[in-house]
Amino acid sequence: MKSFSHFSEDIDSRRKMFKQRQVKQAADFKDKTTGAYNRAKEDVKRKAAYKAKVRSEVEKEIENERES
């Protein structure tokens, strides 16, 4: 038969385990919502920067062809 202190330890360890699980679930949920939004925003910025770089390179090539 388990003693009261053993039951108490079991409850404390389960509380810690559930608290850790809750923190992990909250972090995962936050990553799914705001994390996805932030990644999409960064992706748009990266694509715009790449497009601007390619456009400037093409404009330079056209300018060089006109000068030749």
C-alpha positions, -999 to 999 in steps of 0.1 A, spaced: 0 0 0 13 35 -9 18 60 18 4 95 17 38 110 10 42 87 -20 8 98 -34 17 134 -28 50 129 -48 30 112 -76 6 141 -78 35 167 -78 54 149 -105 22 146 -127 15 184 -121 50 192 -133 46 169 -163 13 185 -172 27 220 -168 56 212 -191 31 198 -216 9 229 -214 39 252 -220 50 232 -250 15 231 -265 12 269 -260 45 274 -277 36 251 -306 2 269 -310 20 303 -310 44 291 -336 16 279 -358 -2 312 -357 22 341 -353 52 321 -364 36 312 -397 25 348 -403 60 361 -396 76 335 -419 52 345 -447 60 381 -441 98 374 -443 92 353 -474 75 382 -491 103 406 -482 129 381 -495 111 377 -528 107 414 -532 144 419 -526 153 392 -551 129 407 -577 145 442 -572 180 427 -576 171 409 -608 154 439 -622 184 461 -615 207 436 -632 185 434 -662 183 473 -664 221 474 -662 225 449 -690 200 468 -712 219 500 -705 252 483 -714 237 470 -747 225 505 -756 259 520 -750 276 494 -772 
